């Protein structure tokens, strides 16, 4: 048995010896944290065990998307991936072995990519994106792995940041401000935007935005009223987009703000803790503002409960409505 650790989309190999590589797979459901797939080939049956979000197994020398590749994702609190899925995968640790004590005489390659998930690492102002990642956006903990936040009580629900801020963008009240995903928004669900005003005596680069300081300024949520909701872009307009944006209210007061984007992935929201939040915070200074009083103000963590209908939701059995978590959008 060989153990292969997958680091940040690196390609690693493990060489085994003895019987031939089976040609067919039977994908099975597994408990969260460990998945396994039995090979149903002539003369041999073996298991592939792994932890992590997804692994792609292919024969040596084949392209990662070759139709003889074997792609898996985990079920349960992890991600399910159909056999021969064209989705890319995440990171993890895997081992190759055999449940009958026989090794295989084939060179195998594990290929890991991170594009099934995504991160918001740049902003776009009136259609013009930043040139570099992590300029006005504080670097997040998923800057390499793209994983989301699943615990609504975690401090990561605020900005999921890995580092303090380094730069602040200037934006006028009434401008369109958006976030650029490093890959498409590959999970269906709502996208919401919050702002928090930095106190005059605080350093925006290090301000934590704790407490009831956040107000919702935009949402791209489910299109309702046309019958059953689905898991595609007809119901979820942000799905498969690379840019999500909103208009800064014209009456928002001038000053420095953190702007928080939040994409709530609902593909596993059938159970508590299954929803995944992909989020980050940008630093901006609003000019030409008004004299509005934004609210209601909420905190992160604290604004959401794991049992909120917008986080514990499924489109099957047939759903005809959806209410995103959090307060109402303040429009000014």
Phi, psi and omega per residue, in radians:
X1 nan 2.337 3.131
X2 -1.966 2.484 3.117
X3 -1.894 2.229 -3.096
X4 -2.111 2.132 3.089
X5 -1.760 2.304 -3.064
X6 -1.806 2.109 -3.116
X7 -2.009 2.030 2.889
X8 0.783 1.028 3.040
X9 1.139 0.334 3.090
X10 -1.360 2.698 3.103
X11 -1.821 2.106 -3.131
X12 -2.161 2.734 -3.115
X13 -2.195 2.684 3.019
X14 -2.361 2.285 -3.103
X15 -1.852 2.276 3.102
X16 -2.153 2.923 -3.079
X17 -2.279 2.702 2.975
X18 1.971 -2.134 -2.942
X19 -1.145 2.850 -3.083
X20 -1.271 2.709 3.129
X21 -1.211 2.146 3.076
X22 -1.099 2.727 -3.026
X23 -1.823 -0.141 -3.099
X24 -2.208 2.778 -3.108
X25 -2.252 2.654 2.980
X26 -2.216 1.846 -3.092
X27 -1.362 2.245 -3.116
X28 -2.030 2.737 3.016
X29 -1.330 2.535 -3.132
X30 -2.399 2.878 3.066
X31 -1.209 2.723 3.130
X32 -1.110 2.411 3.108
X33 1.732 -0.496 3.073
X34 -2.439 2.200 3.000
X35 -2.036 2.811 3.056
X36 -2.594 2.630 3.110
X37 -2.368 2.238 3.121
X38 -1.546 2.352 3.011
X39 -1.520 2.225 -3.137
X40 -1.884 1.224 -3.096
X41 -1.955 2.930 -3.109
X42 -1.128 2.187 2.987
X43 1.407 0.015 -3.046
X44 -2.761 2.551 3.000
X45 -2.395 2.338 -3.083
X46 -2.499 3.006 -3.126
X47 -2.138 2.599 2.945
X48 -2.032 2.082 3.134
X49 -1.868 2.570 3.103
X50 -2.869 2.770 2.977
X51 -2.199 2.753 -3.070
X52 2.087 -2.970 -3.023
X53 -1.621 -0.552 3.132
X54 -3.000 2.506 3.002
X55 -2.265 2.612 3.030
X56 -2.054 2.193 -3.100
X57 -1.945 2.251 3.132
X58 -2.454 2.796 3.067
X59 -1.334 2.588 -3.073
X60 -0.992 2.390 3.074
X61 1.567 -0.134 3.134
X62 -1.605 2.682 3.067
X63 -1.195 2.611 -3.096
X64 -0.980 -0.535 -3.099
X65 -1.765 0.252 3.107
X66 -1.061 2.509 -3.063
X67 -1.193 -0.167 3.021
X68 -1.635 0.111 3.036
X69 -1.269 2.754 3.127
X70 -2.098 2.101 -3.058
X71 -2.085 2.359 3.141
X72 -2.349 2.674 2.836
X73 -2.358 2.844 -3.103
X74 -1.511 2.674 3.002
X75 -1.700 -2.944 -3.138
X76 1.288 -2.259 3.135
X77 -1.424 0.047 3.104
X78 -1.862 -2.800 -3.010
X79 -1.883 2.392 3.090
X80 -1.643 2.388 -3.136
X81 -2.286 2.196 3.128
X82 -1.238 2.703 3.071
X83 -1.013 2.384 -3.082
X84 1.077 0.496 3.082
X85 -1.098 2.550 3.090
X86 -1.648 0.078 3.089
X87 -1.315 2.565 3.027
X88 -1.450 3.005 -2.883
X89 -2.210 3.128 -3.079
X90 -1.863 -2.630 -3.061
X91 -1.935 2.867 3.081
X92 2.977 -2.961 3.104
X93 -2.139 2.374 -3.108
X94 -2.380 2.757 3.027
X95 -2.337 2.573 3.137
X96 -1.942 2.219 -3.121
X97 -2.736 -2.927 -3.048
X98 -2.495 2.345 -3.095
X99 -1.484 0.090 3.076
X100 -2.012 0.120 3.098
X101 1.470 0.103 3.133
X102 -1.897 2.345 3.071
X103 -1.557 2.896 -3.113
X104 -1.853 2.495 -3.099
X105 -1.626 1.084 -3.119
X106 -2.561 2.577 3.058
X107 -1.560 2.202 -3.119
X108 -1.992 2.652 3.102
X109 -2.260 2.249 2.974
X110 -1.619 2.283 3.118
X111 -2.073 2.198 3.120
X112 -2.086 2.288 2.967
X113 -2.220 3.052 -3.021
X114 -2.255 0.446 -3.022
X115 -1.626 -0.067 3.033
X116 -1.228 -0.434 3.020
X117 -1.882 -3.136 -3.012
X118 -2.733 2.922 3.077
X119 -2.481 2.714 3.094
X120 -1.846 1.836 -2.959
X121 -2.051 -0.078 3.109
X122 -2.445 2.703 3.007
X123 -1.857 2.855 3.086
X124 -2.337 2.252 -3.093
X125 -2.010 2.068 -3.130
X126 0.871 0.733 3.069
X127 1.554 -0.106 -3.118
X128 -1.845 1.974 -3.123
X129 -1.445 2.746 3.007
X130 -1.137 2.686 -3.122
X131 -1.354 -0.578 -3.034
X132 -2.168 2.595 3.008
X133 -1.151 2.717 3.005
X134 0.981 0.751 3.053
X135 -1.658 -1.314 3.023
X136 -1.480 -0.324 3.138
X137 -1.553 2.262 3.059
X138 -1.166 2.337 -3.121
X139 -1.081 2.326 -3.092
X140 -1.719 2.876 -3.122
X141 -1.175 -0.320 3.130
X142 -1.729 0.481 -3.098
X143 -1.143 -0.297 3.062
X144 -1.943 -0.673 -3.007
X145 -1.723 -0.299 3.097
X146 1.179 0.166 -3.117
X147 -1.220 2.769 3.125
X148 -1.751 3.119 3.071
X149 -1.703 2.341 -3.133
X150 -2.006 -0.334 3.139
X151 -1.695 2.026 -3.121
X152 -1.288 -0.184 3.104
X153 -1.653 0.005 -3.124
X154 -1.391 2.557 3.032
X155 -1.098 -0.320 3.090
X156 -1.153 -0.284 3.115
X157 -1.143 -0.272 -3.103
X158 -1.340 -1.158 -3.130
X159 -2.356 -0.109 3.124
X160 0.954 0.515 -2.950
X161 -1.453 2.615 3.106
X162 -1.818 -0.454 -3.109
X163 -2.458 2.826 3.012
X164 -1.195 2.838 3.119
X165 -1.247 2.816 -3.137
X166 -2.265 -0.321 -3.035
X167 -2.607 2.654 -3.134
X168 -2.232 2.259 3.140
X169 -1.604 2.571 3.098
X170 -1.707 2.232 -3.087
X171 -2.395 2.383 3.113
X172 -1.525 2.535 3.011
X173 -0.977 2.360 -3.082
X174 1.649 -0.241 3.093
X175 -1.228 2.806 3.015
X176 -1.642 2.140 -3.124
X177 -2.058 2.321 3.131
X178 -2.418 3.069 3.089
X179 -2.152 2.493 -3.137
X180 -1.823 2.201 3.056
X181 -1.470 2.537 3.122
X182 -1.243 -0.325 3.009
X183 -2.467 3.105 3.131
X184 -1.143 2.702 2.992
X185 -1.221 1.686 -2.910
X186 -1.629 0.112 3.052
X187 -2.176 2.450 3.141
X188 -1.354 2.648 -3.130
X189 2.563 3.079 -3.111
X190 -1.398 2.745 2.965
X191 -2.096 2.289 -3.103
X192 -2.243 2.710 -3.097
X193 -2.240 2.346 3.100
X194 -2.216 2.694 3.017
X195 -2.252 2.642 3.069
X196 -2.437 2.207 -3.083
X197 -1.415 2.240 3.132
X198 -1.347 2.245 3.094
X199 -1.008 2.623 -3.080
X200 -1.040 -0.535 -3.081
X201 -1.665 0.190 -3.096
X202 -1.844 2.683 3.060
X203 -1.552 2.047 -3.068
X204 -1.056 -0.522 -3.099
X205 -1.179 -0.459 -3.068
X206 -2.070 -0.073 -3.115
X207 -1.107 2.313 -3.017
X208 -1.562 -0.303 -3.138
X209 1.027 0.702 3.093
X210 -1.456 2.715 3.116
X211 1.520 -3.024 -3.085
X212 -1.409 1.414 -3.089
X213 -2.215 -0.125 -3.030
X214 -1.698 2.395 3.019
X215 -2.279 2.519 -3.086
X216 -1.457 2.291 -3.090
X217 -2.072 -0.087 -3.141
X218 -2.974 2.728 3.104
X219 -2.718 2.386 2.991
X220 -2.017 1.693 -2.967
X221 -2.104 -2.915 -3.005
X222 -1.149 2.429 2.990
X223 -1.461 2.022 -3.022
X224 -2.090 2.916 3.096
X225 1.717 0.015 -3.137
X226 -2.016 0.513 3.139
X227 1.703 -2.671 -3.068
X228 -1.055 2.454 3.050
X229 -1.413 2.662 -3.093
X230 -2.143 -3.050 3.096
X231 -1.877 0.349 -3.107
X232 -2.027 -3.047 -3.049
X233 -1.244 -0.204 3.057
X234 -1.154 -0.610 3.087
X235 -1.611 -0.608 -3.015
X236 -2.063 1.656 -3.043
X237 -1.090 -0.402 -3.133
X238 -1.433 -0.245 -3.084
X239 -1.099 2.300 3.118
X240 1.243 0.207 3.053
X241 -1.518 2.737 3.015
X242 -1.832 -0.327 3.105
X243 -2.209 2.283 3.031
X244 -2.161 2.393 -3.035
X245 -2.575 2.991 3.117
X246 -2.655 2.944 3.090
X247 -1.767 2.235 3.066
X248 -1.172 2.182 -3.129
X249 -0.972 2.411 -3.096
X250 -1.171 -0.419 -3.103
X251 -1.610 0.064 3.105
X252 -1.157 2.360 -3.127
X253 -1.095 2.589 3.050
X254 -1.116 2.700 3.115
X255 2.480 -3.064 -3.129
X256 -1.637 2.460 -3.075
X257 -2.451 2.658 2.789
X258 -1.654 2.405 3.080
X259 -2.046 2.166 -3.055
X260 -1.908 2.164 3.017
X261 -1.780 2.546 -3.075
X262 -2.546 2.012 3.023
X263 -1.831 2.076 -3.107
X264 -1.726 1.935 3.129
X265 -1.487 2.171 -3.011
X266 -1.868 0.126 -3.029
X267 -1.161 -0.309 3.079
X268 -2.183 0.417 -3.043
X269 -1.430 0.214 3.114
X270 -1.238 -0.279 3.129
X271 -2.260 2.730 -3.125
X272 -1.050 2.278 -3.123
X273 1.503 0.021 -3.114
X274 -1.444 -0.448 3.108
X275 -1.166 2.518 -3.129
X276 -2.097 2.305 3.130
X277 -1.862 2.124 3.056
X278 -1.838 1.984 -2.949
X279 -2.538 2.800 3.018
X280 -2.844 2.966 -3.128
X281 -2.211 2.400 3.051
X282 -1.931 2.683 3.099
X283 -1.830 2.156 3.138
X284 -2.345 2.787 2.945
X285 -2.100 2.102 -3.121
X286 -1.544 2.259 3.068
X287 -1.975 2.847 3.104
X288 0.971 0.660 -3.117
X289 -1.387 3.100 -3.135
X290 -1.909 -2.717 -3.109
X291 -2.141 0.580 3.113
X292 -1.246 2.912 3.113
X293 -2.107 1.548 -3.059
X294 -1.075 2.568 3.098
X295 2.963 3.092 -0.088
X296 -1.158 2.689 -3.119
X297 -1.692 2.371 -3.136
X298 -2.302 3.001 3.135
X299 -2.062 2.720 2.982
X300 -2.243 2.112 -0.056
X301 -1.264 2.902 3.120
X302 2.260 -0.530 -3.089
X303 -1.241 -0.471 -3.056
X304 -2.077 2.663 2.956
X305 -1.997 2.573 -3.130
X306 -1.067 -0.373 -3.136
X307 -1.684 0.109 3.095
X308 -0.997 2.415 -3.138
X309 -0.987 -0.508 3.131
X310 -1.330 -0.186 3.110
X311 -1.954 -0.318 3.102
X312 -2.057 1.574 -2.912
X313 -2.690 2.597 3.058
X314 -2.532 2.473 3.073
X315 -1.437 -0.087 3.100
X316 -2.387 2.244 -0.023
X317 -0.945 2.863 -2.946
X318 -0.827 2.154 3.055
X319 -1.950 2.462 3.125
X320 -2.074 -0.012 -3.138
X321 -2.536 2.750 3.084
X322 -2.656 2.361 3.076
X323 -2.156 2.036 -3.138
X324 -1.169 2.595 3.127
X325 -1.254 2.827 3.076
X326 1.709 3.130 -3.092
X327 -1.315 3.089 3.062
X328 -1.231 2.725 3.093
X329 -1.259 2.270 3.037
X330 -1.538 2.089 -3.082
X331 -1.811 -0.087 -3.127
X332 1.614 nan nan
